[in-house]
Amino acid sequence: MAGDQAYTAGKYAVEILPNNKIKISGGGKDAAMIVLTRVGRQNPVEDLELVFDKVGDKYLLSEVWYLGEDGYLVLATEQAHGQVIFHGVKPKKMTC
């Protein structure tokens, strides 16, 4: 899940928009998620990372990390959950 859109496994484009949103495109669907806040960590990422909160059998996109930047928190899950990280590839285009 990204926002209110359900996606199957596949290839997707992730774009940082200038209006404080993250856009997910692919599979014939687009989702725009509002950035709640920026988050930091000690070890910068070298490729795109998508962090999903796992609640039951659902994977909910919660963080987007780009190439050595602070992350973008797009969902704060309050209930107990695990986390799963998917690694992408370096983007060819990034809008800020």
N, CA, C and O atoms as a CHARMM CRD file, in Angstrom:
* protein
*
  384
    1    1 MET  N      0.84500  -1.18500   0.00000 PROA 1      0.00000
    2    1 MET  CA     0.00000   0.00000   0.00000 PROA 1      0.00000
    3    1 MET  C      0.88400   1.24000   0.00000 PROA 1      0.00000
    4    1 MET  O      1.88500   1.31700   0.71200 PROA 1      0.00000
    5    2 ALA  N      0.49200   2.18600  -0.80100 PROA 2      0.00000
    6    2 ALA  CA     1.09800   3.51400  -0.78200 PROA 2      0.00000
    7    2 ALA  C     -0.07000   4.48000  -0.73700 PROA 2      0.00000
    8    2 ALA  O     -0.81800   4.60500  -1.70700 PROA 2      0.00000
    9    3 GLY  N     -0.22800   5.16000   0.38500 PROA 3      0.00000
   10    3 GLY  CA    -1.42400   5.98600   0.55700 PROA 3      0.00000
   11    3 GLY  C     -2.63300   5.07500   0.55900 PROA 3      0.00000
   12    3 GLY  O     -2.66800   4.09300   1.30100 PROA 3      0.00000
   13    4 ASP  N     -3.61800   5.38300  -0.25200 PROA 4      0.00000
   14    4 ASP  CA    -4.80900   4.53300  -0.31000 PROA 4      0.00000
   15    4 ASP  C     -4.80300   3.59800  -1.52400 PROA 4      0.00000
   16    4 ASP  O     -5.82200   2.98700  -1.84600 PROA 4      0.00000
   17    5 GLN  N     -3.64700   3.48800  -2.19700 PROA 5      0.00000
   18    5 GLN  CA    -3.53800   2.63500  -3.38300 PROA 5      0.00000
   19    5 GLN  C     -2.86900   1.30900  -3.02700 PROA 5      0.00000
   20    5 GLN  O     -1.81700   1.29400  -2.38800 PROA 5      0.00000
   21    6 ALA  N     -3.47800   0.19700  -3.43900 PROA 6      0.00000
   22    6 ALA  CA    -2.86400  -1.11900  -3.28800 PROA 6      0.00000
   23    6 ALA  C     -2.07900  -1.43400  -4.55200 PROA 6      0.00000
   24    6 ALA  O     -2.57800  -1.25500  -5.66300 PROA 6      0.00000
   25    7 TYR  N     -0.85600  -1.90200  -4.38000 PROA 7      0.00000
   26    7 TYR  CA     0.01400  -2.24900  -5.50200 PROA 7      0.00000
   27    7 TYR  C      0.46700  -3.69400  -5.35000 PROA 7      0.00000
   28    7 TYR  O      0.60700  -4.19500  -4.23500 PROA 7      0.00000
   29    8 THR  N      0.69200  -4.35400  -6.47100 PROA 8      0.00000
   30    8 THR  CA     1.30400  -5.67300  -6.44800 PROA 8      0.00000
   31    8 THR  C      2.80600  -5.49600  -6.57900 PROA 8      0.00000
   32    8 THR  O      3.28400  -4.40800  -6.90100 PROA 8      0.00000
   33    9 ALA  N      3.54500  -6.55700  -6.33100 PROA 9      0.00000
   34    9 ALA  CA     4.99400  -6.49700  -6.47600 PROA 9      0.00000
   35    9 ALA  C      5.33000  -6.14100  -7.91900 PROA 9      0.00000
   36    9 ALA  O      4.66900  -6.60600  -8.84700 PROA 9      0.00000
   37   10 GLY  N      6.34200  -5.32700  -8.10400 PROA 10     0.00000
   38   10 GLY  CA     6.73600  -4.92000  -9.45400 PROA 10     0.00000
   39   10 GLY  C      7.69500  -3.75900  -9.41300 PROA 10     0.00000
   40   10 GLY  O      8.25400  -3.43700  -8.36500 PROA 10     0.00000
   41   11 LYS  N      7.88500  -3.13200 -10.55400 PROA 11     0.00000
   42   11 LYS  CA     8.77400  -1.97900 -10.66400 PROA 11     0.00000
   43   11 LYS  C      7.95300  -0.70100 -10.59500 PROA 11     0.00000
   44   11 LYS  O      6.92300  -0.56800 -11.25700 PROA 11     0.00000
   45   12 TYR  N      8.42800   0.23700  -9.78000 PROA 12     0.00000
   46   12 TYR  CA     7.71800   1.49100  -9.58500 PROA 12     0.00000
   47   12 TYR  C      8.69500   2.64900  -9.57500 PROA 12     0.00000
   48   12 TYR  O      9.86500   2.48900  -9.22700 PROA 12     0.00000
   49   13 ALA  N      8.20600   3.81300  -9.96000 PROA 13     0.00000
   50   13 ALA  CA     9.00000   5.03700  -9.90200 PROA 13     0.00000
   51   13 ALA  C      8.58900   5.80700  -8.65800 PROA 13     0.00000
   52   13 ALA  O      7.40400   5.90800  -8.33800 PROA 13     0.00000
   53   14 VAL  N      9.58100   6.34800  -7.96300 PROA 14     0.00000
   54   14 VAL  CA     9.34000   7.14200  -6.76100 PROA 14     0.00000
   55   14 VAL  C      9.94300   8.51300  -7.02100 PROA 14     0.00000
   56   14 VAL  O     11.12200   8.62600  -7.35600 PROA 14     0.00000
   57   15 GLU  N      9.13400   9.55300  -6.86500 PROA 15     0.00000
   58   15 GLU  CA     9.57900  10.91200  -7.17900 PROA 15     0.00000
   59   15 GLU  C      9.26000  11.84100  -6.01600 PROA 15     0.00000
   60   15 GLU  O      8.16600  11.80500  -5.45400 PROA 15     0.00000
   61   16 ILE  N     10.23400  12.67300  -5.66600 PROA 16     0.00000
   62   16 ILE  CA    10.02500  13.69600  -4.64700 PROA 16     0.00000
   63   16 ILE  C      9.50000  14.92700  -5.36100 PROA 16     0.00000
   64   16 ILE  O     10.16000  15.46500  -6.25000 PROA 16     0.00000
   65   17 LEU  N      8.31700  15.37300  -4.97600 PROA 17     0.00000
   66   17 LEU  CA     7.70400  16.53800  -5.59600 PROA 17     0.00000
   67   17 LEU  C      8.00000  17.78800  -4.77200 PROA 17     0.00000
   68   17 LEU  O      8.23000  17.68500  -3.56700 PROA 17     0.00000
   69   18 PRO  N      8.00100  18.96000  -5.39200 PROA 18     0.00000
   70   18 PRO  CA     8.33000  20.18400  -4.67400 PROA 18     0.00000
   71   18 PRO  C      7.25200  20.63300  -3.68300 PROA 18     0.00000
   72   18 PRO  O      7.50900  21.51700  -2.86500 PROA 18     0.00000
   73   19 ASN  N      6.07400  20.05600  -3.73500 PROA 19     0.00000
   74   19 ASN  CA     4.97300  20.47900  -2.85200 PROA 19     0.00000
   75   19 ASN  C      4.86600  19.61500  -1.60500 PROA 19     0.00000
   76   19 ASN  O      3.77000  19.41300  -1.08100 PROA 19     0.00000
   77   20 ASN  N      6.02000  19.09500  -1.11600 PROA 20     0.00000
   78   20 ASN  CA     6.06800  18.30800   0.11000 PROA 20     0.00000
   79   20 ASN  C      5.30600  16.98700  -0.03400 PROA 20     0.00000
   80   20 ASN  O      4.64500  16.53600   0.90100 PROA 20     0.00000
   81   21 LYS  N      5.40900  16.37600  -1.21500 PROA 21     0.00000
   82   21 LYS  CA     4.76300  15.09500  -1.46300 PROA 21     0.00000
   83   21 LYS  C      5.73800  14.12300  -2.11600 PROA 21     0.00000
   84   21 LYS  O      6.73400  14.52300  -2.72000 PROA 21     0.00000
   85   22 ILE  N      5.43200  12.86000  -1.98200 PROA 22     0.00000
   86   22 ILE  CA     6.14100  11.77800  -2.66100 PROA 22     0.00000
   87   22 ILE  C      5.15400  11.15700  -3.63000 PROA 22     0.00000
   88   22 ILE  O      4.01900  10.86200  -3.25500 PROA 22     0.00000
   89   23 LYS  N      5.57000  10.95400  -4.87000 PROA 23     0.00000
   90   23 LYS  CA     4.70100  10.35200  -5.87900 PROA 23     0.00000
   91   23 LYS  C      5.20300   8.95100  -6.20600 PROA 23     0.00000
   92   23 LYS  O      6.38800   8.76300  -6.48000 PROA 23     0.00000
   93   24 ILE  N      4.30800   7.97300  -6.17800 PROA 24     0.00000
   94   24 ILE  CA     4.59600   6.59300  -6.54600 PROA 24     0.00000
   95   24 ILE  C      3.84100   6.31800  -7.84000 PROA 24     0.00000
   96   24 ILE  O      2.63200   6.53800  -7.91200 PROA 24     0.00000
   97   25 SER  N      4.55000   5.83600  -8.87100 PROA 25     0.00000
   98   25 SER  CA     3.92700   5.56000 -10.16000 PROA 25     0.00000
   99   25 SER  C      4.30300   4.15800 -10.62300 PROA 25     0.00000
  100   25 SER  O      5.43800   3.71400 -10.44500 PROA 25     0.00000
  101   26 GLY  N      3.34300   3.47600 -11.21300 PROA 26     0.00000
  102   26 GLY  CA     3.60300   2.17300 -11.78900 PROA 26     0.00000
  103   26 GLY  C      2.37100   1.30700 -11.75100 PROA 26     0.00000
  104   26 GLY  O      1.44100   1.57000 -10.98800 PROA 26     0.00000
  105   27 GLY  N      2.35900   0.28200 -12.56500 PROA 27     0.00000
  106   27 GLY  CA     1.22500  -0.62300 -12.59800 PROA 27     0.00000
  107   27 GLY  C     -0.06800   0.05400 -13.00100 PROA 27     0.00000
  108   27 GLY  O     -1.15400  -0.42300 -12.67100 PROA 27     0.00000
  109   28 GLY  N      0.04400   1.17500 -13.72200 PROA 28     0.00000
  110   28 GLY  CA    -1.15000   1.89800 -14.14700 PROA 28     0.00000
  111   28 GLY  C     -1.78400   2.73800 -13.05800 PROA 28     0.00000
  112   28 GLY  O     -2.90100   3.22700 -13.22500 PROA 28     0.00000
  113   29 LYS  N     -1.07500   2.91400 -11.92600 PROA 29     0.00000
  114   29 LYS  CA    -1.61300   3.69100 -10.80700 PROA 29     0.00000
  115   29 LYS  C     -0.59600   4.74000 -10.36400 PROA 29     0.00000
  116   29 LYS  O      0.61200   4.55500 -10.50800 PROA 29     0.00000
  117   30 ASP  N     -1.10100   5.82700  -9.83100 PROA 30     0.00000
  118   30 ASP  CA    -0.27200   6.85000  -9.19600 PROA 30     0.00000
  119   30 ASP  C     -0.82000   7.11900  -7.80200 PROA 30     0.00000
  120   30 ASP  O     -2.03300   7.12400  -7.58900 PROA 30     0.00000
  121   31 ALA  N      0.08500   7.34300  -6.85800 PROA 31     0.00000
  122   31 ALA  CA    -0.31000   7.75000  -5.50900 PROA 31     0.00000
  123   31 ALA  C      0.58300   8.90200  -5.09800 PROA 31     0.00000
  124   31 ALA  O      1.78500   8.87500  -5.36100 PROA 31     0.00000
  125   32 ALA  N      0.02300   9.90600  -4.46400 PROA 32     0.00000
  126   32 ALA  CA     0.79900  11.00900  -3.90400 PROA 32     0.00000
  127   32 ALA  C      0.61100  10.98200  -2.39900 PROA 32     0.00000
  128   32 ALA  O     -0.51500  11.00000  -1.90300 PROA 32     0.00000
  129   33 MET  N      1.71400  10.94000  -1.68100 PROA 33     0.00000
  130   33 MET  CA     1.66900  10.88200  -0.22400 PROA 33     0.00000
  131   33 MET  C      2.30500  12.13800   0.34600 PROA 33     0.00000
  132   33 MET  O      3.36600  12.56200  -0.11300 PROA 33     0.00000
  133   34 ILE  N      1.67600  12.72600   1.32500 PROA 34     0.00000
  134   34 ILE  CA     2.19600  13.92700   1.97700 PROA 34     0.00000
  135   34 ILE  C      3.33600  13.53500   2.90800 PROA 34     0.00000
  136   34 ILE  O      3.23000  12.56200   3.65500 PROA 34     0.00000
  137   35 VAL  N      4.41400  14.28600   2.86000 PROA 35     0.00000
  138   35 VAL  CA     5.54700  14.06700   3.76000 PROA 35     0.00000
  139   35 VAL  C      5.17100  14.62100   5.12600 PROA 35     0.00000
  140   35 VAL  O      4.89800  15.81300   5.26700 PROA 35     0.00000
  141   36 LEU  N      5.15800  13.74300   6.14100 PROA 36     0.00000
  142   36 LEU  CA     4.81400  14.16500   7.49700 PROA 36     0.00000
  143   36 LEU  C      5.96900  14.91100   8.14800 PROA 36     0.00000
  144   36 LEU  O      5.76500  15.92800   8.81100 PROA 36     0.00000
  145   37 THR  N      7.17500  14.40600   7.95800 PROA 37     0.00000
  146   37 THR  CA     8.37700  15.03400   8.49500 PROA 37     0.00000
  147   37 THR  C      9.58300  14.38100   7.85100 PROA 37     0.00000
  148   37 THR  O      9.46000  13.34500   7.19600 PROA 37     0.00000
  149   38 ARG  N     10.74000  14.97900   8.03400 PROA 38     0.00000
  150   38 ARG  CA    11.99200  14.37200   7.59100 PROA 38     0.00000
  151   38 ARG  C     12.56800  13.60600   8.77100 PROA 38     0.00000
  152   38 ARG  O     12.41400  14.02200   9.91900 PROA 38     0.00000
  153   39 VAL  N     13.22900  12.49400   8.49300 PROA 39     0.00000
  154   39 VAL  CA    13.83400  11.66100   9.53000 PROA 39     0.00000
  155   39 VAL  C     15.29600  11.40200   9.16600 PROA 39     0.00000
  156   39 VAL  O     15.65200  11.31700   7.99000 PROA 39     0.00000
  157   40 GLY  N     16.12200  11.28100  10.18000 PROA 40     0.00000
  158   40 GLY  CA    17.54100  11.07700   9.94600 PROA 40     0.00000
  159   40 GLY  C     18.03000   9.75800  10.50700 PROA 40     0.00000
  160   40 GLY  O     17.33500   9.09400  11.27600 PROA 40     0.00000
  161   41 ARG  N     19.23400   9.38900  10.11100 PROA 41     0.00000
  162   41 ARG  CA    19.91100   8.20900  10.64800 PROA 41     0.00000
  163   41 ARG  C     21.39900   8.38600  10.43900 PROA 41     0.00000
  164   41 ARG  O     21.82800   9.24600   9.67000 PROA 41     0.00000
  165   42 GLN  N     22.18900   7.57100  11.12400 PROA 42     0.00000
  166   42 GLN  CA    23.63800   7.75300  11.07400 PROA 42     0.00000
  167   42 GLN  C     24.27000   7.25100   9.78200 PROA 42     0.00000
  168   42 GLN  O     25.22700   7.85200   9.29300 PROA 42     0.00000
  169   43 ASN  N     23.75300   6.16400   9.22300 PROA 43     0.00000
  170   43 ASN  CA    24.36100   5.61300   8.00600 PROA 43     0.00000
  171   43 ASN  C     23.53100   5.99200   6.78600 PROA 43     0.00000
  172   43 ASN  O     22.41600   5.49600   6.61800 PROA 43     0.00000
  173   44 PRO  N     24.06400   6.86900   5.93000 PROA 44     0.00000
  174   44 PRO  CA    23.29500   7.30100   4.75700 PROA 44     0.00000
  175   44 PRO  C     23.10200   6.15200   3.76600 PROA 44     0.00000
  176   44 PRO  O     23.94500   5.26200   3.66100 PROA 44     0.00000
  177   45 VAL  N     21.99500   6.18500   3.05000 PROA 45     0.00000
  178   45 VAL  CA    21.71400   5.16200   2.04400 PROA 45     0.00000
  179   45 VAL  C     22.45500   5.50500   0.76100 PROA 45     0.00000
  180   45 VAL  O     22.72600   6.67200   0.47800 PROA 45     0.00000
  181   46 GLU  N     22.77600   4.48300  -0.00400 PROA 46     0.00000
  182   46 GLU  CA    23.47400   4.69800  -1.26500 PROA 46     0.00000
  183   46 GLU  C     22.56000   4.47400  -2.45400 PROA 46     0.00000
  184   46 GLU  O     22.91800   4.83300  -3.57600 PROA 46     0.00000
  185   47 ASP  N     21.42400   3.90900  -2.24700 PROA 47     0.00000
  186   47 ASP  CA    20.40100   3.70300  -3.26000 PROA 47     0.00000
  187   47 ASP  C     19.06600   4.05900  -2.63600 PROA 47     0.00000
  188   47 ASP  O     18.99200   4.36300  -1.44600 PROA 47     0.00000
  189   48 LEU  N     18.03100   4.02300  -3.42100 PROA 48     0.00000
  190   48 LEU  CA    16.68700   4.24600  -2.91300 PROA 48     0.00000
  191   48 LEU  C     16.32600   3.13800  -1.92800 PROA 48     0.00000
  192   48 LEU  O     16.59400   1.96500  -2.18800 PROA 48     0.00000
  193   49 GLU  N     15.72600   3.50000  -0.80900 PROA 49     0.00000
  194   49 GLU  CA    15.17000   2.52300   0.12500 PROA 49     0.00000
  195   49 GLU  C     13.72000   2.88300   0.40400 PROA 49     0.00000
  196   49 GLU  O     13.39500   4.03800   0.67700 PROA 49     0.00000
  197   50 LEU  N     12.86400   1.89300   0.33300 PROA 50     0.00000
  198   50 LEU  CA    11.46700   2.04600   0.70700 PROA 50     0.00000
  199   50 LEU  C     11.24600   1.21000   1.95600 PROA 50     0.00000
  200   50 LEU  O     11.51600   0.00900   1.96500 PROA 50     0.00000
  201   51 VAL  N     10.75600   1.84800   3.00700 PROA 51     0.00000
  202   51 VAL  CA    10.49700   1.15700   4.26200 PROA 51     0.00000
  203   51 VAL  C      8.99600   0.97100   4.39300 PROA 51     0.00000
  204   51 VAL  O      8.23000   1.93100   4.30800 PROA 51     0.00000
  205   52 PHE  N      8.58500  -0.27100   4.60100 PROA 52     0.00000
  206   52 PHE  CA     7.17800  -0.61300   4.76600 PROA 52     0.00000
  207   52 PHE  C      6.93200  -1.07700   6.18700 PROA 52     0.00000
  208   52 PHE  O      7.70200  -1.87000   6.72900 PROA 52     0.00000
  209   53 ASP  N      5.85000  -0.58200   6.79800 PROA 53     0.00000
  210   53 ASP  CA     5.38600  -1.11100   8.07100 PROA 53     0.00000
  211   53 ASP  C      4.52800  -2.32100   7.75000 PROA 53     0.00000
  212   53 ASP  O      3.59100  -2.22700   6.95600 PROA 53     0.00000
  213   54 LYS  N      4.84500  -3.47200   8.36900 PROA 54     0.00000
  214   54 LYS  CA     4.09700  -4.70600   8.11900 PROA 54     0.00000
  215   54 LYS  C      3.10300  -4.90500   9.24900 PROA 54     0.00000
  216   54 LYS  O      3.48300  -5.11700  10.40000 PROA 54     0.00000
  217   55 VAL  N      1.82400  -4.83500   8.90300 PROA 55     0.00000
  218   55 VAL  CA     0.74100  -5.02900   9.86000 PROA 55     0.00000
  219   55 VAL  C     -0.09200  -6.20300   9.33800 PROA 55     0.00000
  220   55 VAL  O     -0.78500  -6.07500   8.32900 PROA 55     0.00000
  221   56 GLY  N     -0.02300  -7.33800  10.02400 PROA 56     0.00000
  222   56 GLY  CA    -0.69600  -8.53500   9.53100 PROA 56     0.00000
  223   56 GLY  C     -0.08900  -8.92200   8.19900 PROA 56     0.00000
  224   56 GLY  O      1.12200  -9.12200   8.10800 PROA 56     0.00000
  225   57 ASP  N     -0.91300  -9.03300   7.15500 PROA 57     0.00000
  226   57 ASP  CA    -0.40400  -9.37600   5.82700 PROA 57     0.00000
  227   57 ASP  C     -0.30500  -8.16300   4.90800 PROA 57     0.00000
  228   57 ASP  O     -0.13600  -8.31500   3.69800 PROA 57     0.00000
  229   58 LYS  N     -0.41000  -6.96600   5.47100 PROA 58     0.00000
  230   58 LYS  CA    -0.32200  -5.73500   4.68000 PROA 58     0.00000
  231   58 LYS  C      1.03600  -5.06300   4.87300 PROA 58     0.00000
  232   58 LYS  O      1.59200  -5.03800   5.97100 PROA 58     0.00000
  233   59 TYR  N      1.54500  -4.52300   3.77600 PROA 59     0.00000
  234   59 TYR  CA     2.77600  -3.74600   3.78800 PROA 59     0.00000
  235   59 TYR  C      2.40900  -2.30700   3.44700 PROA 59     0.00000
  236   59 TYR  O      1.91400  -2.02700   2.35600 PROA 59     0.00000
  237   60 LEU  N      2.65600  -1.39300   4.39100 PROA 60     0.00000
  238   60 LEU  CA     2.25500   0.00800   4.24400 PROA 60     0.00000
  239   60 LEU  C      3.50000   0.87800   4.10000 PROA 60     0.00000
  240   60 LEU  O      4.34300   0.91000   4.99600 PROA 60     0.00000
  241   61 LEU  N      3.61800   1.58300   2.97600 PROA 61     0.00000
  242   61 LEU  CA     4.78500   2.43100   2.76400 PROA 61     0.00000
  243   61 LEU  C      4.83800   3.50000   3.84500 PROA 61     0.00000
  244   61 LEU  O      3.88900   4.26400   4.01900 PROA 61     0.00000
  245   62 SER  N      5.96300   3.55200   4.57800 PROA 62     0.00000
  246   62 SER  CA     6.07300   4.51400   5.66700 PROA 62     0.00000
  247   62 SER  C      7.24000   5.48900   5.51000 PROA 62     0.00000
  248   62 SER  O      7.16200   6.62100   5.98700 PROA 62     0.00000
  249   63 GLU  N      8.32100   5.06500   4.84800 PROA 63     0.00000
  250   63 GLU  CA     9.48600   5.94400   4.70100 PROA 63     0.00000
  251   63 GLU  C     10.08200   5.78200   3.30700 PROA 63     0.00000
  252   63 GLU  O     10.06000   4.69700   2.72600 PROA 63     0.00000
  253   64 VAL  N     10.61100   6.87900   2.78600 PROA 64     0.00000
  254   64 VAL  CA    11.34200   6.87500   1.51900 PROA 64     0.00000
  255   64 VAL  C     12.70200   7.49700   1.79600 PROA 64     0.00000
  256   64 VAL  O     12.79000   8.58600   2.36300 PROA 64     0.00000
  257   65 TRP  N     13.76600   6.80100   1.39400 PROA 65     0.00000
  258   65 TRP  CA    15.13700   7.27300   1.59800 PROA 65     0.00000
  259   65 TRP  C     15.83300   7.39400   0.25400 PROA 65     0.00000
  260   65 TRP  O     15.80200   6.46400  -0.55300 PROA 65     0.00000
  261   66 TYR  N     16.46200   8.53800   0.01100 PROA 66     0.00000
  262   66 TYR  CA    17.15500   8.82600  -1.23800 PROA 66     0.00000
  263   66 TYR  C     18.63300   9.08800  -0.99900 PROA 66     0.00000
  264   66 TYR  O     18.97600   9.93100  -0.17100 PROA 66     0.00000
  265   67 LEU  N     19.47600   8.42100  -1.67000 PROA 67     0.00000
  266   67 LEU  CA    20.88900   8.74900  -1.89900 PROA 67     0.00000
  267   67 LEU  C     21.58400   9.67800  -0.90000 PROA 67     0.00000
  268   67 LEU  O     21.93800  10.80500  -1.24700 PROA 67     0.00000
  269   68 GLY  N     21.77600   9.22100   0.31400 PROA 68     0.00000
  270   68 GLY  CA    22.51900   9.99600   1.29000 PROA 68     0.00000
  271   68 GLY  C     21.77900  11.15600   1.92100 PROA 68     0.00000
  272   68 GLY  O     22.38000  11.93500   2.66000 PROA 68     0.00000
  273   69 GLU  N     20.49000  11.29300   1.65100 PROA 69     0.00000
  274   69 GLU  CA    19.67900  12.36900   2.25200 PROA 69     0.00000
  275   69 GLU  C     18.98500  11.87600   3.51100 PROA 69     0.00000
  276   69 GLU  O     18.95100  10.67700   3.78500 PROA 69     0.00000
  277   70 ASP  N     18.43000  12.81300   4.27700 PROA 70     0.00000
  278   70 ASP  CA    17.50500  12.43000   5.33500 PROA 70     0.00000
  279   70 ASP  C     16.29500  11.78800   4.66800 PROA 70     0.00000
  280   70 ASP  O     16.00800  12.04900   3.49900 PROA 70     0.00000
  281   71 GLY  N     15.59000  10.94800   5.41700 PROA 71     0.00000
  282   71 GLY  CA    14.43600  10.25100   4.86900 PROA 71     0.00000
  283   71 GLY  C     13.17400  11.09600   4.91700 PROA 71     0.00000
  284   71 GLY  O     13.13100  12.16200   5.53200 PROA 71     0.00000
  285   72 TYR  N     12.15000  10.58500   4.25100 PROA 72     0.00000
  286   72 TYR  CA    10.83500  11.21600   4.20500 PROA 72     0.00000
  287   72 TYR  C      9.85100  10.28200   4.88100 PROA 72     0.00000
  288   72 TYR  O      9.61400   9.18000   4.38800 PROA 72     0.00000
  289   73 LEU  N      9.27300  10.69800   6.00100 PROA 73     0.00000
  290   73 LEU  CA     8.26300   9.90300   6.68800 PROA 73     0.00000
  291   73 LEU  C      6.90500  10.24400   6.08700 PROA 73     0.00000
  292   73 LEU  O      6.47500  11.39600   6.12400 PROA 73     0.00000
  293   74 VAL  N      6.22700   9.22700   5.52700 PROA 74     0.00000
  294   74 VAL  CA     4.93200   9.45300   4.88100 PROA 74     0.00000
  295   74 VAL  C      3.78600   8.74300   5.60500 PROA 74     0.00000
  296   74 VAL  O      2.61900   8.93800   5.26500 PROA 74     0.00000
  297   75 LEU  N      4.12100   7.92000   6.60400 PROA 75     0.00000
  298   75 LEU  CA     3.09200   7.22700   7.37900 PROA 75     0.00000
  299   75 LEU  C      3.65700   6.89300   8.74800 PROA 75     0.00000
  300   75 LEU  O      4.75800   6.35200   8.84900 PROA 75     0.00000
  301   76 ALA  N      2.92000   7.20900   9.79900 PROA 76     0.00000
  302   76 ALA  CA     3.30200   6.84700  11.16200 PROA 76     0.00000
  303   76 ALA  C      2.27500   5.83100  11.66300 PROA 76     0.00000
  304   76 ALA  O      1.15000   6.19600  12.00800 PROA 76     0.00000
  305   77 THR  N      2.66500   4.56200  11.70100 PROA 77     0.00000
  306   77 THR  CA     1.76100   3.49100  12.12000 PROA 77     0.00000
  307   77 THR  C      1.77800   3.39300  13.63700 PROA 77     0.00000
  308   77 THR  O      2.83500   3.17700  14.23000 PROA 77     0.00000
  309   78 GLU  N      0.62300   3.54700  14.27000 PROA 78     0.00000
  310   78 GLU  CA     0.54700   3.54700  15.72700 PROA 78     0.00000
  311   78 GLU  C      0.47900   2.14300  16.31300 PROA 78     0.00000
  312   78 GLU  O      0.98500   1.90500  17.41000 PROA 78     0.00000
  313   79 GLN  N     -0.13900   1.21400  15.59600 PROA 79     0.00000
  314   79 GLN  CA    -0.28100  -0.14000  16.13500 PROA 79     0.00000
  315   79 GLN  C      1.04300  -0.89900  16.01200 PROA 79     0.00000
  316   79 GLN  O      1.93900  -0.49200  15.27300 PROA 79     0.00000
  317   80 ALA  N      1.15100  -2.01900  16.75500 PROA 80     0.00000
  318   80 ALA  CA     2.35700  -2.84100  16.69800 PROA 80     0.00000
  319   80 ALA  C      2.58300  -3.30800  15.26500 PROA 80     0.00000
  320   80 ALA  O      1.64600  -3.72000  14.58100 PROA 80     0.00000
  321   81 HSD  N      3.84000  -3.23900  14.81600 PROA 81     0.00000
  322   81 HSD  CA     4.15700  -3.61900  13.43900 PROA 81     0.00000
  323   81 HSD  C      5.63100  -3.96200  13.31700 PROA 81     0.00000
  324   81 HSD  O      6.44500  -3.58700  14.16100 PROA 81     0.00000
  325   82 GLY  N      5.95300  -4.67100  12.26600 PROA 82     0.00000
  326   82 GLY  CA     7.33600  -4.91700  11.90300 PROA 82     0.00000
  327   82 GLY  C      7.69000  -3.97200  10.77500 PROA 82     0.00000
  328   82 GLY  O      6.85600  -3.18900  10.32000 PROA 82     0.00000
  329   83 GLN  N      8.93500  -4.05100  10.32400 PROA 83     0.00000
  330   83 GLN  CA     9.34300  -3.23500   9.18400 PROA 83     0.00000
  331   83 GLN  C     10.07600  -4.09700   8.17100 PROA 83     0.00000
  332   83 GLN  O     10.82300  -5.00900   8.52800 PROA 83     0.00000
  333   84 VAL  N      9.85100  -3.79500   6.91200 PROA 84     0.00000
  334   84 VAL  CA    10.51800  -4.47700   5.80700 PROA 84     0.00000
  335   84 VAL  C     11.10000  -3.39200   4.91200 PROA 84     0.00000
  336   84 VAL  O     10.42100  -2.41800   4.58600 PROA 84     0.00000
  337   85 ILE  N     12.35800  -3.56100   4.51500 PROA 85     0.00000
  338   85 ILE  CA    13.02700  -2.57000   3.67500 PROA 85     0.00000
  339   85 ILE  C     13.27600  -3.17400   2.29700 PROA 85     0.00000
  340   85 ILE  O     13.82500  -4.26800   2.17200 PROA 85     0.00000
  341   86 PHE  N     12.86600  -2.44400   1.27800 PROA 86     0.00000
  342   86 PHE  CA    13.14200  -2.82400  -0.10200 PROA 86     0.00000
  343   86 PHE  C     14.12600  -1.81400  -0.67400 PROA 86     0.00000
  344   86 PHE  O     13.97000  -0.60600  -0.49900 PROA 86     0.00000
  345   87 HSD  N     15.13300  -2.32500  -1.35600 PROA 87     0.00000
  346   87 HSD  CA    16.15100  -1.46500  -1.96000 PROA 87     0.00000
  347   87 HSD  C     15.84200  -1.29400  -3.43400 PROA 87     0.00000
  348   87 HSD  O     15.51200  -2.25200  -4.13300 PROA 87     0.00000
  349   88 GLY  N     15.95300  -0.06100  -3.89300 PROA 88     0.00000
  350   88 GLY  CA    15.72000   0.24300  -5.30300 PROA 88     0.00000
  351   88 GLY  C     17.03400   0.49100  -5.99500 PROA 88     0.00000
  352   88 GLY  O     18.08800   0.03900  -5.54700 PROA 88     0.00000
  353   89 VAL  N     16.96100   1.19600  -7.06700 PROA 89     0.00000
  354   89 VAL  CA    18.16400   1.57800  -7.81900 PROA 89     0.00000
  355   89 VAL  C     18.25600   3.08600  -7.84200 PROA 89     0.00000
  356   89 VAL  O     17.26600   3.78900  -7.64400 PROA 89     0.00000
  357   90 LYS  N     19.45200   3.57100  -8.08600 PROA 90     0.00000
  358   90 LYS  CA    19.65100   5.01500  -8.12100 PROA 90     0.00000
  359   90 LYS  C     18.71800   5.63800  -9.14400 PROA 90     0.00000
  360   90 LYS  O     18.62900   5.15900 -10.27500 PROA 90     0.00000
  361   91 PRO  N     18.02300   6.69800  -8.75900 PROA 91     0.00000
  362   91 PRO  CA    17.07900   7.31600  -9.69300 PROA 91     0.00000
  363   91 PRO  C     17.77900   8.04000 -10.82200 PROA 91     0.00000
  364   91 PRO  O     18.86600   8.59400 -10.65000 PROA 91     0.00000
  365   92 LYS  N     17.14400   8.02800 -11.96900 PROA 92     0.00000
  366   92 LYS  CA    17.67100   8.78600 -13.10300 PROA 92     0.00000
  367   92 LYS  C     17.20600  10.23300 -13.03400 PROA 92     0.00000
  368   92 LYS  O     17.83800  11.11900 -13.60900 PROA 92     0.00000
  369   93 LYS  N     16.09300  10.47700 -12.32800 PROA 93     0.00000
  370   93 LYS  CA    15.52200  11.81800 -12.24700 PROA 93     0.00000
  371   93 LYS  C     15.03600  12.03700 -10.82600 PROA 93     0.00000
  372   93 LYS  O     14.39800  11.16200 -10.24000 PROA 93     0.00000
  373   94 MET  N     15.33000  13.18300 -10.28200 PROA 94     0.00000
  374   94 MET  CA    14.84400  13.51400  -8.94400 PROA 94     0.00000
  375   94 MET  C     14.40700  14.96000  -8.96100 PROA 94     0.00000
  376   94 MET  O     15.17500  15.83000  -9.37100 PROA 94     0.00000
  377   95 THR  N     13.19700  15.23500  -8.52600 PROA 95     0.00000
  378   95 THR  CA    12.67600  16.58900  -8.48900 PROA 95     0.00000
  379   95 THR  C     12.61600  17.05100  -7.04200 PROA 95     0.00000
  380   95 THR  O     12.12500  16.32200  -6.18100 PROA 95     0.00000
  381   96 CYS  N     13.10300  18.23700  -6.76700 PROA 96     0.00000
  382   96 CYS  CA    13.02100  18.78400  -5.40300 PROA 96     0.00000
  383   96 CYS  C     12.52900  20.20900  -5.44700 PROA 96     0.00000
  384   96 CYS  O     12.39100  20.84700  -4.40400 PROA 96     0.00000
